[in-house]
């Protein structure tokens, strides 16, 4: 069944790229600048995939609506952990980028139907038939890991793996379940029945017989297509009567000089041809593989692909591997206690004897040094798995 789903993803991605290319004349990025898709690890402006973006003049789009411009709008609406797509350009003479547009769409917003404790920092929720994994990477708002409860209405942002599970990097409680209200989710169409006008998004049966589907290619649902559905959910949380089905285009562009995408491998042909989320990736034969090898590219692995975007295809020049609960921060060391405890911007970092150093050693850690830290959160402290130094700073 999984093999069939993988083939459907590749066929559907190819079809969608043709449709997006034909329908986006005048839209998207036309071959310049940078596009970055990943979770926010710092706000003020924002940091995504280790890149600092100045958002002073950026247009902010939330759930398809332009809500304003600039840093104050970012601070009011975009929290750490939310997965966003940032479009912009590099700033001349600086190690930062300038964002033109920041887009955010939640992955699912609805009631918690079930909950399973997997470990001291891990829970699996079912939200409208969607499996949602919570771990040390998840940032919470208006609720905590301990207090989340059945029938809480939550907004979740994160990354899909190959089974459709959402690994939540952000979760906010927005209320209590109220029958008759509209809720929404994203996911891949499966088990499409055009006679009954239904399909599945993981464990949720979607009835689209009364839905506005004009936002889909040719106005029709297609097996394997990544869509956003909105509608009324019944008391079981397993059935939705959709009012709207739209195509979900995560990058919103077909060409860019530089693109970086974080996520899980959801479709696989080889180590050099796969999908991340719904983004088709072709890997250059001379590409750099960081913290892994081509043999580590398998279904369900989390990675970051970086390269160029041409006609909707990401041509990757670098692949970096990640554990599901790893994040990255980048910046200057602003407080220094010892090589085992220091602060990057406002984030306290601890190192251990197992921490790996790249382009330097622990002896190079000192105030003002520019570093990238890859690690895991534990009690508000980032435990560093890897410290990389910016060349020229040591």
C-alpha positions, -999 to 999 in steps of 0.1 A, spaced: 0 0 0 29 24 8 45 16 -25 14 25 -44 12 58 -24 48 66 -33 41 61 -70 9 82 -68 29 110 -51 54 112 -79 28 111 -106 7 137 -89 37 160 -82 47 159 -119 11 167 -129 9 195 -103 42 211 -114 28 213 -150 -4 229 -137 14 254 -114 38 264 -142 9 270 -165 -12 289 -140 14 311 -123 24 335 -150 32 367 -132 32 349 -98 59 333 -77 96 339 -79 109 344 -114 144 330 -110 161 353 -84 164 354 -47 160 328 -20 131 306 -8 133 289 25 107 265 40 110 253 75 101 260 111 108 294 127 136 292 153 138 329 161 115 359 159 120 396 159 126 394 123 127 356 118 152 327 115 143 298 92 167 269 84 195 288 100 190 319 78 182 352 94 156 371 74 149 408 80 111 411 79 109 449 83 91 453 49 79 418 43 42 410 35 29 384 60 3 359 47 -16 337 72 -41 310 60 -42 327 25 -49 362 38 -24 391 37 -26 404 73 0 432 72 37 441 68 67 443 90 82 431 122 53 439 145 30 417 124 56 389 126 58 393 164 20 393 168 12 363 145 43 341 139 56 321 168 87 299 171 80 265 157 55 275 130 65 262 96 66 290 71 77 297 35 99 328 32 107 344 -1 133 371 -3 169 381 -14 203 382 1 214 415 16 244 431 0 275 427 21 257 410 50 252 375 62 215 380 63 186 379 38 157 404 33 122 388 33 97 400 7 69 376 17 63 351 46 35 326 42 20 304 70 -7 278 68 -15 254 97 -15 216 89 -46 208 110 -69 228 132 -95 208 150 -104 187 181 -82 162 198 -100 128 194 -75 105 212 -41 107 230 -14 81 237 16 87 260 47 73 242 73 85 267 82 113 291 85 139 263 65 121 235 27 119 229 7 108 199 -25 127 193 -53 120 168 -67 153 155 -95 148 130 -81 114 120 -45 128 117 -17 113 137 2 142 154 35 135 172 46 158 201 82 157 213 109 180 227 109 199 194 73 210 198 66 246 210 33 250 229 10 280 231 -20 284 255 -14 248 266 14 225 277 26 190 270 11 179 303 -22 198 302 -34 191 266 -67 171 268 -94 154 247 -117 177 228 -92 206 230 -93 224 196 -56 227 186 -38 243 157 -8 222 146 21 231 124 49 207 115 62 182 90 46 152 73 64 119 72 59 92 47 30 77 66 12 110 68 20 116 105 25 152 114 56 158 136 45 189 154 70 218 157 42 241 170 8 235 188 -16 260 201 -49 254 219 -75 277 204 -107 265 222 -129 235 230 -147 214 204 -180 228 193 -202 208 169 -212 227 138 -181 248 136 -158 246 105 -123 231 110 -95 225 85 -65 203 76 -39 196 49 -30 162 36 -27 138 6 -59 126 -11 -63 88 -8 -90 62 -16 -107 87 -40 -143 77 -48 -156 100 -76 -190 83 -75 -196 89 -38 -175 121 -40 -154 112 -10 -117 106 -2 -95 100 28 -69 122 44 -53 96 66 -81 86 91 -106 114 81 -133 107 55 -139 138 35 -173 143 17 -167 169 -10 -201 166 -27 -211 202 -16 -176 217 -15 -161 245 -36 -133 226 -55 -126 253 -81 -91 258 -65 -80 223 -77 -63 216 -110 -91 214 -136 -115 217 -106 -112 180 -98 -96 160 -69 -69 136 -79 -54 107 -59 -22 117 -42 -27 154 -45 -18 176 -15 -48 197 -6 -63 218 22 -98 209 32 -122 230 53 -156 218 66 -178 206 94 -166 176 114 -190 151 131 -190 142 167 -167 112 161 -140 134 145 -137 108 117 -159 125 90 -158 159 74 -185 175 52 -162 198 32 -172 233 22 -139 240 4 -110 220 -11 -79 239 -23 -46 229 -38 -17 232 -13 13 247 -30 40 249 -2 66 270 -20 43 292 -41 69 295 -68 84 276 -97 119 292 -101 145 306 -76 182 310 -76 184 294 -41 159 273 -22 161 253 10 134 229 22 132 210 54 110 179 59 106 142 57 111 120 26 76 111 15 83 96 -19 114 77 -30 128 65 -64 165 67 -54 189 87 -32 190 112 -61 153 114 -68 127 118 -41 101 141 -26 102 161 6 66 168 16 52 174 -19 84 189 -33 102 169 -60 140 168 -54 166 158 -79 201 156 -64 232 166 -83 258 138 -87 284 160 -70 261 171 -42 274 174 -6 258 150 19 261 164 55 258 142 86 250 112 64 255 95 30 234 88 0 225 54 15 208 73 44 181 87 20 151 65 27 114 69 32 106 87 64 141 102 70 142 139 79 165 161 58 171 195 44 176 199 7 193 230 -6 198 241 -43 180 258 -71 143 257 -81 137 253 -118 102 247 -133 91 236 -99 118 210 -93 144 214 -66 179 206 -80 198 199 -48 235 207 -43 235 198 -6 215 173 15 217 176 53 203 149 76 183 155 108 168 136 136 130 142 141 136 163 172 167 183 161 167 220 153 193 245 143 201 280 155 227 305 142 242 336 156 268 353 177 278 340 212 265 368 234 272 353 268 300 329 277 303 308 309 325 280 296 329 258 266 301 237 281 276 266 286 271 297 265 244 318 249 237 323 212 216 354 209 191 346 236 193 308 236 213 290 263 234 262 248 251 233 265 278 211 250 290 176 261 319 154 254 299 139 225 294 173 207 310 174 173 328 205 161 332 215 124 357 241 111 371 246 146 373 231 181 358 238 215 387 260 223 375 285 196 343 292 215 343 327 229 323 359 230 313 373 196 321 342 176 295 333 149 283 297 152 256 273 140 243 249 166 225 217 157 208 200 186 178 192 208 158 212 233 157 200 270 141 221 296 146 253 276 183 246 270 196 236 236 218 205 239 244 207 211 250 177 189 271 198 165 288 232 165 299 247 132 320 278 130 317 305 103 350 306 85 368 338 92 353 342 126 379 322 144 
